[in-house]
Amino acid sequence: MGYLEAPLSLNPSDREPKTTIAKGMYPAPPQLFEGMGVTDDDAWESYWKVENGIRMSGMPGFKDRLTETQIWQVTVLVKNADKISPPVKAALMNPAASASIAPPAIATPTKPTKK
């Protein structure tokens, strides 16, 4: 399971059918892309929840499955879920399709040359 699938397996959109995991959860998980979700949580709180899970809630921890960078990426995603553009939201709701989306290129720093 990639980091894109991790939170979405638990928190699908209200417009999507609930996953098997989400159907068995009580209380129901918050919707990431509907209403407030967890966007009002502080970033450190969301990071802790993604890393460690929430005991007795059905929310698993991902510290053994995601890198620290991926946990921060999920944290930024859930913190800003209410600001995501429709094309990005559509890609997130269909992880198989988003696998073909290449990440933005990062310029490699070059060593300055002496003149």
C-alpha positions, 0 to 999 in steps of 0.5 A: 500500500502506497502512501496515497492509498493509506488514508484514502482506504479509510476515508473515501469521499462521501460520493464514493462507495465506502471501502470494506475497511471504512464500513467496519469502522465505528465511529465513522472516519472523517471525510478528507475532502468533504466539510472540515475533515481534519484540516483544523488539526495542527500539523504536528497532531496529524503527523502523530496520528498518521505515524502512530494511529489512534488507539481503539478507533480503527485508525492504523499507524503507518510508521512501519510502512511509510518513510518520514517524508511520506508521513509528512506528505500525508500530513500536508495532504490532510491539513490542506484537504479543503484547498486541493484543486479538483484535478488533484482531488480526482487523481487522489480518489483514483490512485491507480490513475495517479500512478502515471502522474510524474512528480515535479522535477527537482533541479539538481544543485550544481557546483559553481565554477570559478572564473 
